[in-house]
Amino acid sequence: MSENHKEHNHDHGDVTPDVQETEAGRQLSPGYVYLSNALRVSFIFLQLIMIVLVAVFLVSGFKRVNHDEQALVLVFGKITGAGENRLRGPGLTWVWPYPVGEIIRVPTQRKINIPLNLFWYYQKPGDEMGMPEDEPTYFGPTLNPLTEGYLLVRGEKQTSLASAGSEGHDYNILHSKWVLTYQITDPESFFKNCYVDTGKLQPGQNYADVIETSIRPMLVNFLADSVVTTMVNFTIEEAMYERASSVTDHVKRLLQTRLDKIDSGIRIVDVQRNRIAVARQVEAAFQAALSAVQEREKMISEAKLYAEKTLNEAAGPVAVELLDSLRDKNADQKHKEWLWLQLAGKAQEKITDARAYRTKTVEAARANADYLAQILPEYRKRPELVLQRIYNDAIEQILDNVQEKIIVQPGKASHGKEVRILINRDPAMKSGAEPEE
């Protein structure tokens, strides 16, 4: 009966609380059996937990790269991938979870602005929010270099009195505010050569969240050095008005060159100068000097326009070139003659009139010479008759061209008396017209 009971239990897979026979025929205590069963269940449960943990571990390797980012994948601190696969674009990507792998997300499409106020004068808290025309006017008689920033710009050339012949530059003071806009275009170079303090990462943050604060000091120092180096090469008028765009372009190029030297992977998008002002202590004197300079430039410009207009009216577009050619002793004669032919304006009129007068005078002289040559033989035979004929011809020519003829015959009656001849006695009388009665 006992054997039947054992077979019955065995068929149903039950374990009796009394005893259980092993394959070797040994009997185990109930406590041992319970412990064995508990361990077996625990092991199965532990396997399930391990499988779940492994699954969670692998699933945690899926990372999302935002639309404005590119990512580098590190395995044991080394960048993986080659070619196009070296950078991961926007979307979902898988990497080995930490500590095996790591993803470095870099914002390559984001343009970040950094203000630079190191070169501005001191303002009390809250003054920065005011408009320029509303700014307070309190300031000391001199600058305080401990609290106020400034820039040196080149002044006019000055001749040193200590050493004759030596020249130097005076320098002026300017205040200015700047804004730098940059963009990370090469994530790998940026990651390798630009220090980012990952120790500042807070829970929930990633590498991109601490980039701006980490590299800000470097960019501010580079920008300040570029501004100082650039401004000292410009005068105060050029920096403020005449070549303001050239100043910002020069700062941008210089800053980009320095970043490229360290292979930073950063591109300077723009450099803007928001504010610029002279030292408040000398602003009135500066405005007066600026007005004088502007008046001087205006007068010079007007003088140049007047000179150009006068030369054009006198000789046309080639006036200046012809004048320089006449002053140059080594000028090409053919070119000089060509310039003379290009003359216009009053000079051309004078030359034309002179040429016409020369032609007329030469022709008249030639005609007179031919006439005298014709009558020379006759003159040699009868000089008085020839002279009388010449006189009569001259009188005839004169009388033909006058409007009134008053002939006074010389005689004894007119001796000692004054003879007056009124020409054009009637103003209404014209050549060939009879006077009205």
C-alpha positions in Angstrom: 0.0 0.0 0.0 2.8 2.3 0.7 4.3 1.6 -2.7 1.0 2.3 -4.3 0.7 5.6 -2.5 4.2 6.6 -3.6 3.4 5.7 -7.2 0.2 7.7 -7.0 2.1 10.8 -5.8 4.7 10.4 -8.4 2.2 10.3 -11.2 0.7 13.6 -10.1 4.1 15.2 -9.6 3.4 16.1 -5.9 6.1 16.0 -3.2 5.0 14.6 0.0 5.9 16.4 3.2 7.2 13.3 4.7 10.0 11.9 2.6 11.1 11.9 -1.0 13.2 9.2 -2.6 16.1 10.2 -4.8 17.4 8.3 -7.8 20.0 6.7 -5.5 17.2 5.6 -3.2 18.2 8.0 -0.5 15.5 9.8 1.4 15.7 13.6 2.0 14.2 15.7 4.8 11.3 18.0 4.1 13.4 21.1 4.9 16.0 20.3 2.4 13.3 19.8 -0.2 11.7 23.1 0.5 15.1 24.9 0.4 15.9 23.2 -2.9 12.7 24.2 -4.5 13.1 27.8 -3.2 16.6 28.0 -4.7 15.4 26.7 -8.0 12.6 29.3 -8.2 14.9 32.1 -7.1 17.4 31.1 -9.8 14.7 31.2 -12.4 13.5 34.6 -11.1 17.1 35.8 -11.1 17.6 34.7 -14.7 14.5 36.7 -15.6 15.8 39.8 -13.8 19.1 39.5 -15.6 17.4 39.1 -19.0 15.3 42.2 -18.2 18.4 44.2 -17.0 20.3 43.2 -20.2 17.3 44.3 -22.3 17.0 47.6 -20.4 20.8 48.1 -20.7 20.7 47.5 -24.5 17.5 49.6 -24.9 19.2 52.5 -23.0 21.7 52.7 -25.8 19.0 54.3 -28.1 19.7 58.0 -28.1 18.0 60.8 -30.0 20.0 63.5 -31.8 18.1 66.7 -32.2 17.5 68.4 -35.6 20.1 71.1 -34.9 22.8 68.7 -33.7 25.4 66.2 -34.9 26.8 63.5 -32.6 30.0 61.6 -32.1 30.0 58.1 -30.8 32.7 57.0 -28.3 33.6 53.5 -27.4 36.0 53.4 -24.4 36.7 57.1 -25.0 37.7 56.7 -28.7 35.6 58.1 -31.6 34.2 55.3 -33.8 33.1 55.2 -37.4 34.7 56.4 -40.6 33.7 58.7 -43.4 30.0 59.5 -43.3 29.4 57.2 -40.4 31.7 59.1 -38.2 29.0 61.7 -37.5 25.5 60.8 -36.5 22.8 63.1 -37.9 19.4 64.0 -36.4 17.2 61.1 -35.4 17.3 58.0 -33.3 20.6 56.2 -33.0 22.0 53.4 -30.9 25.3 53.4 -29.1 26.9 51.2 -26.5 25.5 52.3 -23.1 27.8 53.9 -20.5 30.4 53.0 -19.4 31.3 51.2 -22.6 30.1 53.8 -25.0 29.1 57.5 -24.9 27.4 59.9 -27.3 28.6 63.5 -27.7 25.9 65.7 -29.1 27.2 69.0 -30.6 24.8 71.8 -31.7 26.1 72.5 -35.2 23.1 74.4 -36.5 22.7 76.7 -33.5 24.1 80.2 -33.7 25.1 81.6 -30.3 25.6 85.2 -29.3 28.2 86.4 -26.8 28.2 90.1 -25.7 31.4 91.8 -24.9 31.2 94.9 -22.6 34.8 95.0 -21.4 35.5 98.3 -23.2 32.5 100.2 -22.0 32.5 102.9 -19.3 31.2 102.2 -15.8 27.4 102.2 -15.3 25.4 101.8 -12.1 23.2 98.7 -11.8 20.1 99.3 -13.9 21.7 101.9 -16.2 22.4 99.3 -18.9 18.6 99.0 -19.5 18.2 102.7 -20.4 18.3 104.1 -23.8 21.4 106.0 -25.0 19.7 109.4 -24.7 18.4 108.6 -21.3 21.8 107.6 -19.8 22.9 109.4 -16.7 25.6 112.0 -17.1 27.5 111.4 -13.9 31.2 110.7 -14.4 34.5 111.8 -12.9 37.1 114.1 -14.4 39.2 111.2 -15.5 38.7 107.5 -16.4 39.1 104.9 -13.7 40.9 101.9 -15.3 39.8 99.7 -12.4 36.1 100.0 -13.2 35.9 101.5 -16.8 37.0 99.8 -20.0 38.3 101.6 -23.0 40.1 101.2 -26.3 43.0 103.1 -27.8 42.7 104.3 -31.4 45.4 105.9 -33.6 45.5 109.7 -33.7 47.1 112.0 -36.2 50.9 111.9 -36.9 52.8 114.0 -34.4 56.4 115.3 -34.8 58.4 114.8 -31.7 60.1 117.9 -30.3 62.7 115.9 -28.5 64.2 114.4 -31.6 63.8 116.4 -34.8 62.6 114.5 -37.7 61.1 111.6 -35.8 57.4 111.0 -36.1 54.9 109.1 -33.9 51.2 108.8 -33.3 49.1 110.3 -30.7 46.3 108.0 -29.4 42.7 108.7 -28.5 40.2 106.8 -26.2 37.0 105.2 -27.3 34.3 103.1 -25.5 32.5 100.3 -27.4 30.3 97.3 -27.0 30.5 94.2 -29.2 28.5 91.1 -29.9 30.0 87.9 -31.3 27.9 85.3 -33.2 29.5 81.9 -33.6 28.6 78.4 -34.8 30.3 75.0 -34.4 30.8 73.5 -37.9 33.3 70.7 -37.2 32.2 68.7 -34.1 35.2 66.4 -34.1 37.8 69.2 -34.2 35.8 71.0 -31.5 35.6 67.9 -29.3 39.3 67.3 -29.6 40.7 70.8 -29.3 38.2 72.8 -27.2 37.9 72.1 -23.5 34.4 71.5 -22.2 34.0 71.1 -18.5 31.8 68.0 -18.3 32.1 68.1 -14.5 29.5 70.9 -14.6 26.9 68.5 -16.1 23.8 68.3 -13.9 21.4 65.4 -13.9 19.4 65.3 -17.1 21.9 67.5 -19.0 24.2 66.4 -21.9 27.4 67.6 -23.4 25.7 70.3 -25.5 24.2 71.9 -22.4 27.6 73.0 -21.0 29.4 73.9 -24.3 28.4 77.6 -24.2 29.4 78.2 -20.6 32.7 76.3 -21.1 34.0 78.0 -24.2 32.7 81.5 -23.4 35.9 82.6 -21.6 38.1 81.5 -24.5 35.9 83.3 -27.1 35.7 86.5 -25.0 39.4 86.6 -24.6 40.0 86.0 -28.3 37.5 88.6 -29.3 38.9 91.2 -26.8 42.4 90.6 -28.1 41.3 90.9 -31.7 39.4 94.2 -31.0 42.4 95.8 -29.2 44.7 94.7 -32.0 42.4 96.1 -34.7 41.3 99.4 -33.2 44.9 100.6 -32.6 45.3 100.7 -36.5 42.4 103.1 -37.1 41.9 106.7 -36.3 39.0 107.8 -34.2 37.1 109.2 -37.2 37.7 106.0 -39.2 36.6 103.8 -36.3 33.4 105.7 -35.6 32.3 106.9 -39.1 34.5 106.6 -42.2 35.5 102.9 -42.0 33.2 101.4 -39.4 32.5 98.3 -41.5 36.2 97.8 -42.2 36.8 97.7 -38.5 34.3 94.9 -37.8 35.4 93.0 -40.9 39.0 93.2 -39.7 38.1 92.0 -36.2 36.1 89.1 -37.7 39.0 88.0 -39.9 41.6 88.2 -37.1 39.3 86.3 -34.7 38.6 83.5 -37.2 42.4 83.2 -38.0 43.2 82.6 -34.3 40.4 80.0 -33.9 41.6 78.2 -37.1 45.2 78.1 -35.7 44.0 75.9 -32.8 41.7 73.9 -35.1 38.7 74.8 -33.0 36.0 73.7 -35.4 34.2 77.1 -34.7 33.1 79.5 -37.4 32.6 83.2 -36.7 29.2 84.0 -38.2 29.3 87.7 -37.4 30.9 90.4 -35.3 28.9 93.5 -34.6 29.7 96.7 -32.8 26.6 97.7 -30.9 27.7 100.9 -29.3 30.6 103.3 -29.6 31.3 106.6 -27.9 34.2 108.9 -27.1 35.3 109.5 -23.5 32.6 111.5 -21.9 35.2 113.8 -20.3 36.2 115.1 -23.8 33.0 114.7 -25.7 32.4 118.4 -26.2 35.9 119.0 -27.5 35.6 116.0 -29.8 32.4 117.2 -31.3 34.0 120.6 -31.9 37.0 119.0 -33.6 34.7 116.7 -35.6 32.7 119.7 -36.8 35.9 121.4 -37.9 37.1 118.3 -39.7 33.8 118.0 -41.5 33.9 121.7 -42.5 37.4 121.2 -43.8 36.4 118.2 -45.8 33.4 120.1 -47.2 35.6 123.0 -48.3 38.1 120.7 -49.8 35.4 118.8 -51.7 33.9 122.1 -52.9 37.3 123.3 -54.0 37.9 120.1 -55.9 34.5 120.3 -57.6 35.1 123.9 -58.5 38.6 123.1 -59.9 37.2 120.2 -61.9 34.3 122.3 -63.2 36.7 125.1 -64.2 39.1 122.8 -65.9 36.3 121.1 -67.8 34.9 124.4 -68.9 38.3 125.6 -69.9 39.7 122.5 -71.7 37.3 119.5 -71.3 37.9 116.1 -69.8 41.6 116.0 -70.7 42.4 119.2 -68.9 44.0 117.6 -65.9 46.0 115.1 -67.9 47.2 117.8 -70.3 48.2 120.0 -67.4 50.3 117.2 -65.9 51.8 116.5 -69.2 52.8 120.1 -69.7 54.5 120.1 -66.2 56.3 116.9 -67.0 59.5 117.6 -68.9 59.9 113.9 -69.8 56.3 113.6 -71.2 55.9 111.9 -74.6 55.5 114.6 -77.3 53.1 112.5 -79.4 50.9 112.0 -76.5 51.0 115.6 -75.6 50.0 116.6 -79.2 47.2 114.1 -79.0 46.0 115.7 -75.8 46.0 119.1 -77.5 43.8 117.7 -80.2 41.3 116.5 -77.6 40.9 119.9 -76.0 37.4 121.2 -75.6 35.6 124.1 -74.0 37.0 127.7 -73.9 40.5 126.6 -74.6 39.4 125.0 -77.9 37.5 128.1 -78.8 40.6 130.2 -78.1 42.7 127.9 -80.2 40.2 127.9 -83.0 40.0 131.7 -83.0 43.8 132.0 -82.8 44.2 129.6 -85.8 41.5 131.5 -87.7 43.2 134.9 -86.9 46.6 133.4 -87.9 45.2 132.2 -91.2 43.5 135.5 -91.9 46.6 137.5 -91.0 48.9 135.3 -93.1 46.5 135.4 -96.1 46.2 139.2 -95.8 49.9 139.6 -95.6 50.4 137.2 -98.5 47.8 139.2 -100.5 49.5 142.5 -99.7 52.9 141.1 -100.6 51.6 139.8 -103.9 49.9 143.2 -104.6 53.1 145.1 -103.8 55.1 142.7 -105.8 52.8 143.4 -108.8 53.0 147.2 -108.6 56.8 147.3 -107.8 57.9 147.7 -111.4 55.3 150.5 -111.9 56.4 152.2 -108.6 60.0 152.2 -109.8 59.0 154.1 -112.9 56.4 156.5 -111.4 56.5 156.4 -107.6 54.3 159.5 -107.0 51.6 158.2 -109.3 51.6 154.8 -107.6 51.4 156.4 -104.1 48.5 158.6 -105.2 46.6 155.5 -106.6 47.2 153.7 -103.3 45.9 156.6 -101.4 42.8 157.0 -103.6 42.0 153.3 -103.2 42.2 153.6 -99.4 40.0 156.7 -99.4 37.5 154.9 -101.6 37.4 151.9 -99.3 36.9 154.1 -96.2 34.2 156.2 -97.7 32.3 153.1 -98.8 32.0 151.9 -95.2 30.8 155.1 -93.5 27.2 156.3 -93.1 27.9 160.0 -93.3 30.6 161.9 -95.2 31.6 165.4 -94.2 34.5 166.7 -96.3 36.4 169.7 -95.1 38.5 171.3 -97.7 41.7 172.8 -96.3 42.2 176.5 -97.0 43.0 179.8 -95.5 39.5 180.3 -94.1 39.8 177.3 -91.9 43.2 178.1 -90.6 43.3 178.3 -86.8 39.7 177.0 -86.5 38.5 173.8 -84.8 36.8 171.3 -87.1 34.4 168.8 -85.5 32.9 165.8 -87.3 29.8 164.1 -85.7 29.6 160.4 -86.6 26.1 158.8 -86.7 24.4 162.1 -85.9 21.0 160.3 -86.2 21.0 157.2 -84.0 18.0 155.9 -86.0 20.0 156.0 -89.2 21.3 152.7 -90.3 23.5 151.7 -93.1 21.6 151.9 -96.4 18.6 153.7 -94.8 17.4 157.2 -95.2 16.6 159.4 -92.1 13.1 160.2 -91.4 12.0 163.9 -92.0 
